[in-house]
Amino acid sequence: MTWKRQFARLRGVFSGRRRASELRNEIRAHIAMEEEENVEAGMPSEEAHYAALRRFGNMTLAQERSREMWAWNWVETFLQDIRYGFRQLRRSPGFAAVSVLTLALGLAASAAIFSVINGVLLQPLGYANPGQLVAIQLLVPGWANKFPMVPLNPATYLAWSHQAKSLAGIAVADQGETMNLTGGGEPALLSADAVTAKLFDVLRARPQLGRNFLPDADQAGHNHEVILTNKLWQSRFHGDPGILGHMIVLNGSPYSVAGILPPSFHFPTQGELNPVFAGSVEADLYVPLVFEEEDLASDAGFGLDTIARLRPGVSRAQAVADLNVILSRQFRSLPSELRPKTVMMPLREMIVRSSKGGLWLLLAAVLAVLLIICLNLANLALTRSTARAHEAAIRSALGASRGRLLRQSLTETLLLGLAGGGLGLLLAHWALRMLLTIMPASLPRLHNVRLDGAVV
């Protein structure tokens, strides 16, 4: 019958006032009976009353022990502590307001900064198996003083794409181009990335509508296809799915719309892959990249941003060694100081490398401020507890244990923490919007940040 006893205790929590009144009446009746017996024994009336009280003992303690028998005492005690805590905070509105506002400001700043760091630095890239994705550049020893990193050229890309055994796929992009969109409305100057046909397959990204580029889309004569971003599709074509397969005019030439990318897709900008081009904007559309005959010379056209996917089980060191063998054959006629070497980094590390240190330093500063805030609030609480020492002494004399007094203090602190946390959450949304406005647009992946840190 344990469940019936527990149910009765639960019911006792909500009927506590009525049962407490009945308990007080019962105690008074018991004391009155004891007092009457003392009077009949010959005691004076006043002495009989005090003798009855002494024999009964601590009335408050008896009430507490009785409540423990017919209710979940910890629940009732907790509710009492909450009610008492609210009354105490109402009596000290200045202390409560300063504590809540100070805590809210500290938590809001910390939450907003951490949301930025989590979205930019900690969350994985929004591609399948992002740990296999790498960004590749070249290091030319003789140019290292002026050009620490050199982007790929078409000849090297083609050699790697045909000969590298360590790569599951490789693609390059010529970013930062502009194309004029005409027809069907006002002309618009759009940002465009020219990419090899395998780019979206390497990223394992699929359009939400339509298809990726055909395998021969980066061949001359087959390159008049375009893939639109969701942003351009919504703003220019009003989200019309009928645009698929239709022709749009870019730089005076017709392009067939092959696919529409999902809203979550983000291809690293030129500035994210190469700090020399900081401030570059995200592309509005993607077109196939076609190499001209003059681009295929081994020493021409260095300027392609390169992303590759490693084969499962292949380490970066193994892939670098494989690619360097191909480079040595390609540039064997050059002096050793002009022979390029492969520089390979995880794609996520390549994107965030320029902002990583600054963001961690900013978080450390904000956490230091939050620590100072917590220490100041602790000093305020200690000062207030000293001023309430007389109240604690009275409650202790009435039977309150040290644990009960400590629990009451912690309950008041909990109320302040909940109020400060709730207000801090509201302020954090505002602070995050401000951060996204004032932080540089070149900060990688900043568009992915929201308050819970998730990548959108």
Phi and psi in degrees as a GROMACS rama.xvg file:
@    title "Ramachandran Plot"
@    xaxis  label "Phi"
@    yaxis  label "Psi"
@TYPE xy
-61.236  -38.5021  THR-2
-64.3303  -33.2766  TRP-3
-67.7002  -38.4488  LYS-4
-65.2928  -42.1396  ARG-5
-67.7518  -36.0466  GLN-6
-65.7563  -39.7081  PHE-7
-63.6623  -37.7762  ALA-8
-67.0462  -39.9733  ARG-9
-62.5834  -41.8765  LEU-10
-66.0639  -31.6076  ARG-11
-66.0814  -27.6892  GLY-12
-62.3246  -40.4695  VAL-13
-87.8086  -14.3744  PHE-14
-109.654  27.5853  SER-15
-62.9799  -41.7799  GLY-16
-65.4212  -43.5139  ARG-17
-63.98  -44.8774  ARG-18
-70.1212  -32.0576  ARG-19
-65.3595  -39.0937  ALA-20
-63.9004  -41.8381  SER-21
-63.6731  -37.6403  GLU-22
-65.9179  -43.2248  LEU-23
-61.5274  -42.5506  ARG-24
-62.692  -39.2632  ASN-25
-66.1367  -39.9766  GLU-26
-65.0619  -42.7198  ILE-27
-61.4097  -40.3751  ARG-28
-64.6264  -39.9738  ALA-29
-64.2249  -42.8626  HIS-30
-66.7039  -38.719  ILE-31
-62.9302  -40.675  ALA-32
-64.2952  -41.8104  MET-33
-65.2032  -37.8943  GLU-34
-66.7395  -39.8064  GLU-35
-64.3191  -39.15  GLU-36
-64.7251  -37.4492  GLU-37
-66.8649  -39.4965  ASN-38
-64.2463  -42.9872  VAL-39
-64.1852  -25.328  GLU-40
-81.3455  -2.43369  ALA-41
107.657  2.92208  GLY-42
-77.5621  148.165  MET-43
-63.1341  157.721  PRO-44
-59.4682  -46.2323  SER-45
-67.8613  -41.5125  GLU-46
-66.2805  -35.7124  GLU-47
-63.8667  -37.0878  ALA-48
-64.8678  -48.3875  HIS-49
-69.0819  -31.773  TYR-50
-65.6439  -38.8729  ALA-51
-64.37  -39.9688  ALA-52
-66.0075  -42.1697  LEU-53
-63.8093  -39.4522  ARG-54
-68.1577  -35.7706  ARG-55
-69.6753  -38.8123  PHE-56
97.8994  -160.632  GLY-57
-70.4242  111.189  ASN-58
-66.1616  -41.0602  MET-59
-63.2866  -42.8453  THR-60
-64.9575  -37.5643  LEU-61
-64.0005  -39.9371  ALA-62
-64.0149  -41.5738  GLN-63
-61.188  -45.4459  GLU-64
-66.7698  -34.1382  ARG-65
-67.1883  -40.8977  SER-66
-64.05  -33.0085  ARG-67
-61.7099  -25.2828  GLU-68
-81.7885  -34.4751  MET-69
-113.83  10.9408  TRP-70
-153.208  162.912  ALA-71
-72.1585  95.478  TRP-72
-61.3609  -35.0561  ASN-73
-67.4119  -32.0021  TRP-74
-69.2709  -46.6488  VAL-75
-63.986  -41.3067  GLU-76
-63.4107  -40.8446  THR-77
-62.6431  -43.1898  PHE-78
-64.2507  -38.5394  LEU-79
-62.8242  -43.3722  GLN-80
-61.8312  -38.1376  ASP-81
-65.3136  -47.256  ILE-82
-60.9338  -43.7873  ARG-83
-65.9703  -38.6241  TYR-84
-62.8798  -41.4814  GLY-85
-61.4183  -41.4646  PHE-86
-64.2919  -40.796  ARG-87
-66.2524  -38.2418  GLN-88
-70.0869  -32.5873  LEU-89
-66.1498  -30.4008  ARG-90
-75.3759  -18.6274  ARG-91
-125.403  67.1312  SER-92
-64.5097  -32.326  PRO-93
-65.4714  -47.031  GLY-94
-61.4749  -43.8954  PHE-95
-63.9047  -43.6367  ALA-96
-65.9647  -44.8476  ALA-97
-63.6032  -42.9014  VAL-98
-64.0384  -47.8159  SER-99
-64.6633  -46.0045  VAL-100
-67.0384  -41.7714  LEU-101
-63.4728  -46.0043  THR-102
-64.1718  -39.6548  LEU-103
-63.4637  -41.8087  ALA-104
-64.3441  -43.8162  LEU-105
-64.0987  -43.9763  GLY-106
-67.8042  -37.5043  LEU-107
-63.3142  -45.7311  ALA-108
-63.6434  -42.6106  ALA-109
-65.3346  -44.0192  SER-110
-64.996  -40.7187  ALA-111
-66.1917  -45.4062  ALA-112
-65.6751  -42.0309  ILE-113
-65.6229  -34.4204  PHE-114
-61.8032  -40.2232  SER-115
-64.7283  -46.6681  VAL-116
-64.9789  -41.9239  ILE-117
-63.4528  -43.6397  ASN-118
-70.5073  -34.5104  GLY-119
-87.2727  -44.4673  VAL-120
-103.606  -34.8179  LEU-121
-98.3964  -36.0334  LEU-122
-70.837  139.541  GLN-123
-68.2891  158.704  PRO-124
-63.7494  152.06  LEU-125
-83.2624  46.7447  GLY-126
-125.178  162.505  TYR-127
-68.1924  135.205  ALA-128
46.0652  60.2999  ASN-129
-64.578  -19.8075  PRO-130
-66.3116  -18.0251  GLY-131
-86.6525  -10.3001  GLN-132
-85.05  134.614  LEU-133
-133.582  151.93  VAL-134
-105.139  139.404  ALA-135
-124.403  134.805  ILE-136
-135.981  178.155  GLN-137
-116.393  147.054  LEU-138
-116.98  119.068  LEU-139
-104.251  110.831  VAL-140
-52.5675  -40.5639  PRO-141
-71.6937  -16.8041  GLY-142
-106.295  3.17686  TRP-143
-58.9376  -32.5226  ALA-144
-67.2712  -36.4654  ASN-145
-96.6539  -37.5185  LYS-146
-128.858  91.2374  PHE-147
-59.2322  -36.212  PRO-148
-131.386  141.771  MET-149
-123.036  127.493  VAL-150
-65.0389  165.605  PRO-151
-71.6658  163.843  LEU-152
-118.237  163.12  ASN-153
-57.2592  -39.8669  PRO-154
-63.4102  -42.7009  ALA-155
-66.6834  -41.6856  THR-156
-58.5766  -47.2614  TYR-157
-64.7799  -39.1378  LEU-158
-63.3644  -43.7235  ALA-159
-67.2817  -42.8881  TRP-160
-63.6559  -28.6326  SER-161
-92.8174  -26.1339  HIS-162
-115.042  -23.9717  GLN-163
-68.9032  125.551  ALA-164
-95.5318  -11.1473  LYS-165
-90.0863  -9.14158  SER-166
-105.952  133.566  LEU-167
-79.0989  -20.0122  ALA-168
-178.505  152.577  GLY-169
-143.635  143.099  ILE-170
-146.737  154.236  ALA-171
-128.96  161.154  VAL-172
-140.053  139.734  ALA-173
-105.76  99.7392  ASP-174
-96.9646  169.108  GLN-175
82.7092  14.1612  GLY-176
-81.978  161.701  GLU-177
-126.71  145.681  THR-178
-137.132  141.51  MET-179
-88.9058  122.909  ASN-180
-97.616  121.182  LEU-181
-126.594  162.21  THR-182
85.8822  144.224  GLY-183
69.9015  28.6734  GLY-184
139.298  -169.286  GLY-185
-65.3457  141.473  GLU-186
-60.0666  147.655  PRO-187
-139.395  140.295  ALA-188
-96.3139  115.868  LEU-189
-114.368  150.294  LEU-190
-83.1841  132.435  SER-191
-133.653  143.68  ALA-192
-112.502  126.728  ASP-193
-91.5042  120.315  ALA-194
-129.456  155.611  VAL-195
-72.6682  157.393  THR-196
-62.1706  -25.6763  ALA-197
-87.6788  1.25504  LYS-198
-55.1913  -51.8705  LEU-199
-70.2903  -27.1972  PHE-200
-70.5814  -38.495  ASP-201
-62.875  -42.4781  VAL-202
-75.1815  -14.3965  LEU-203
56.2338  44.4974  ARG-204
-104.968  136.595  ALA-205
-119.08  137.808  ARG-206
-63.1914  151.332  PRO-207
-74.9603  -25.4939  GLN-208
-136.01  143.49  LEU-209
81.9686  -147.46  GLY-210
-140.494  170.181  ARG-211
-77.5095  177.965  ASN-212
-62.5111  146.801  PHE-213
-68.4298  155.865  LEU-214
-56.9764  -29.4586  PRO-215
-101.596  18.3848  ASP-216
-66.8782  -21.7592  ALA-217
-94.8041  18.3512  ASP-218
-99.6823  143.448  GLN-219
-55.7898  133.896  ALA-220
91.9731  -16.3369  GLY-221
-117.159  11.7962  HIS-222
-96.972  11.9998  ASN-223
-91.9831  56.8597  HIS-224
-122.643  155.563  GLU-225
-143.116  142.32  VAL-226
-115.985  127.144  ILE-227
-96.3421  147.175  LEU-228
-76.9378  158.361  THR-229
-61.71  -36.4415  ASN-230
-61.1473  -46.6868  LYS-231
-67.5616  -39.6142  LEU-232
-60.6112  -40.5084  TRP-233
-74.5138  -42.3872  GLN-234
-77.6061  -38.7204  SER-235
-94.3604  -38.5408  ARG-236
-112.612  10.9543  PHE-237
56.1714  31.7655  HIS-238
66.227  26.7753  GLY-239
-80.0666  113.204  ASP-240
-66.9883  -16.4757  PRO-241
-69.6906  -7.19131  GLY-242
-70.6372  -20.3201  ILE-243
-60.1178  131.545  LEU-244
82.7381  -11.334  GLY-245
-84.8322  162.919  HIS-246
-94.9813  137.195  MET-247
-122.937  156.219  ILE-248
-104.2  117.19  VAL-249
-120.861  122.712  LEU-250
52.1624  36.1069  ASN-251
81.9044  1.63928  GLY-252
-117.186  144.899  SER-253
-78.4378  137.177  PRO-254
-128.666  135.297  TYR-255
-86.4984  131.864  SER-256
-77.0491  111.506  VAL-257
-88.089  -34.9077  ALA-258
-162.723  165.747  GLY-259
-121.573  123.159  ILE-260
-75.6117  151.753  LEU-261
-71.1552  159.854  PRO-262
-60.7741  -28.6733  PRO-263
-79.0977  -9.7626  SER-264
-73.1319  134.024  PHE-265
-142.573  117.872  HIS-266
-95.2338  132.034  PHE-267
-53.3487  134.183  PRO-268
-74.2428  170.674  THR-269
-62.5092  -35.2156  GLN-270
-69.3932  -30.1525  GLY-271
-74.0058  -30.9344  GLU-272
-92.1308  -16.5823  LEU-273
-150.25  107.839  ASN-274
-61.9419  -14.6847  PRO-275
-62.1889  -29.4938  VAL-276
-104.627  37.7555  PHE-277
-57.6109  140.846  ALA-278
95.8058  0.514899  GLY-279
-67.8414  154.203  SER-280
-104.926  161.723  VAL-281
-75.2269  145.595  GLU-282
-70.4793  149.372  ALA-283
-90.8652  -24.8714  ASP-284
-156.262  165.175  LEU-285
-128.33  132.393  TYR-286
-124.55  157.88  VAL-287
-67.4923  145.001  PRO-288
-97.7212  121.225  LEU-289
-111.092  129.645  VAL-290
-89.7651  130.18  PHE-291
-82.6393  164.804  GLU-292
-59.6781  -39.9491  GLU-293
-71.8254  -15.72  GLU-294
-77.8139  -15.0789  ASP-295
-89.2922  1.92933  LEU-296
-66.3215  146.69  ALA-297
-65.8803  -20.6941  SER-298
-113.155  22.9595  ASP-299
-119.968  154.054  ALA-300
74.9918  27.2579  GLY-301
-68.1249  115.939  PHE-302
166.479  15.2706  GLY-303
-99.7459  127.118  LEU-304
-76.7056  131.15  ASP-305
-121.551  132.207  THR-306
-129.128  135.064  ILE-307
-134.14  160.936  ALA-308
-119.377  124.1  ARG-309
-72.5074  149.787  LEU-310
-68.5861  148.705  ARG-311
-56.7576  133.001  PRO-312
86.9998  -4.96194  GLY-313
-95.4914  127.509  VAL-314
-83.8601  164.988  SER-315
-65.2785  -36.4852  ARG-316
-62.5921  -40.4191  ALA-317
-66.2143  -41.2222  GLN-318
-65.7033  -40.8094  ALA-319
-61.4852  -43.7763  VAL-320
-61.8337  -40.868  ALA-321
-62.653  -46.8811  ASP-322
-69.3334  -34.2133  LEU-323
-65.5708  -33.1147  ASN-324
-61.7101  -42.2696  VAL-325
-66.9432  -40.0506  ILE-326
-62.6509  -40.9386  LEU-327
-62.1861  -35.55  SER-328
-70.9638  -38.5693  ARG-329
-69.1992  -37.8202  GLN-330
-114.026  29.8019  PHE-331
-66.3505  -20.7867  ARG-332
-81.3848  -10.3365  SER-333
-88.1235  157.629  LEU-334
-61.4052  155.701  PRO-335
-59.9018  -34.4406  SER-336
-73.0684  -11.5334  GLU-337
-108.111  2.33217  LEU-338
-83.1781  119.572  ARG-339
-72.1645  153.408  PRO-340
-119.892  155.477  LYS-341
-81.2612  131.578  THR-342
-117.407  116.317  VAL-343
-123.826  130.063  MET-344
-131.87  148.997  MET-345
-54.7495  140.36  PRO-346
-57.3415  -41.7734  LEU-347
-63.1897  -41.249  ARG-348
-64.7841  -38.4703  GLU-349
-63.463  -38.61  MET-350
-69.3252  -41.7757  ILE-351
-99.4826  1.38778  VAL-352
-61.4934  -34.7642  ARG-353
-77.0546  -22.9659  SER-354
-109.965  -4.53917  SER-355
-60.6906  -52.2473  LYS-356
-61.8168  -44.3128  GLY-357
-63.1101  -40.4121  GLY-358
-67.9139  -41.9195  LEU-359
-64.4321  -37.6785  TRP-360
-65.1744  -39.3666  LEU-361
-64.1579  -41.7874  LEU-362
-63.6725  -41.6  LEU-363
-61.2089  -40.1654  ALA-364
-64.755  -42.7282  ALA-365
-66.5881  -40.1146  VAL-366
-66.4286  -34.6815  LEU-367
-63.6751  -41.1466  ALA-368
-63.4539  -41.3028  VAL-369
-63.0836  -39.3505  LEU-370
-62.5665  -42.9198  LEU-371
-61.7895  -40.5147  ILE-372
-61.3275  -45.0076  ILE-373
-63.6126  -39.466  CYS-374
-64.7733  -41.1137  LEU-375
-64.7375  -40.9557  ASN-376
-64.8991  -37.5405  LEU-377
-63.1614  -40.1987  ALA-378
-63.8145  -40.4002  ASN-379
-61.1228  -43.7975  LEU-380
-64.0089  -40.663  ALA-381
-64.4791  -41.2184  LEU-382
-62.0703  -40.8012  THR-383
-68.2497  -38.6454  ARG-384
-66.1633  -33.4308  SER-385
-64.6726  -40.414  THR-386
-67.6297  -21.5649  ALA-387
-102.637  19.2495  ARG-388
-62.8391  -36.954  ALA-389
-62.7744  -41.9447  HIS-390
-62.2597  -41.5951  GLU-391
-64.5031  -38.0827  ALA-392
-63.8761  -40.5531  ALA-393
-65.5398  -44.502  ILE-394
-64.8914  -36.1498  ARG-395
-66.3539  -38.5158  SER-396
-66.0941  -28.0877  ALA-397
-81.8828  -1.42021  LEU-398
115.459  -0.0881729  GLY-399
-72.251  131.859  ALA-400
-79.8632  168.251  SER-401
-63.2588  -37.6228  ARG-402
-61.3991  -39.6803  GLY-403
-66.3484  -41.0114  ARG-404
-65.2352  -41.5704  LEU-405
-64.9459  -40.1098  LEU-406
-63.6332  -37.956  ARG-407
-64.4104  -41.4738  GLN-408
-64.4697  -41.9348  SER-409
-66.1196  -34.2675  LEU-410
-64.1968  -42.3653  THR-411
-63.5461  -40.5764  GLU-412
-63.0865  -39.1747  THR-413
-62.2765  -41.1057  LEU-414
-62.2047  -42.9617  LEU-415
-64.3693  -39.7505  LEU-416
-65.2353  -41.6544  GLY-417
-65.6161  -42.3828  LEU-418
-64.7513  -44.5122  ALA-419
-65.3577  -38.1922  GLY-420
-66.4044  -41.5236  GLY-421
-63.7355  -45.9457  GLY-422
-66.2323  -37.6385  LEU-423
-62.3162  -36.1998  GLY-424
-64.2874  -40.3268  LEU-425
-65.8802  -43.2382  LEU-426
-67.2435  -30.3266  LEU-427
-64.8117  -37.6279  ALA-428
-60.6857  -44.7516  HIS-429
-65.8364  -43.4214  TRP-430
-63.434  -38.3593  ALA-431
-65.7473  -39.9928  LEU-432
-62.175  -39.294  ARG-433
-65.3246  -41.872  MET-434
-61.9827  -43.3466  LEU-435
-66.0595  -21.6045  LEU-436
-83.9892  -42.0062  THR-437
-90.9265  -20.6723  ILE-438
-71.0852  151.177  MET-439
-61.7392  141.554  PRO-440
-65.4275  -19.7753  ALA-441
-79.0138  -7.68783  SER-442
-60.979  122.284  LEU-443
-63.0769  140.974  PRO-444
61.5155  17.2724  ARG-445
-63.6043  -29.7639  LEU-446
-68.3116  -13.8236  HIS-447
-85.4283  -5.61811  ASN-448
-85.7983  136.212  VAL-449
-140.378  176.412  ARG-450
-60.9575  -35.1435  LEU-451
-82.2313  2.0412  ASP-452
84.0525  -3.80279  GLY-453
-73.23  154.867  ALA-454
-89.4663  127.459  VAL-455
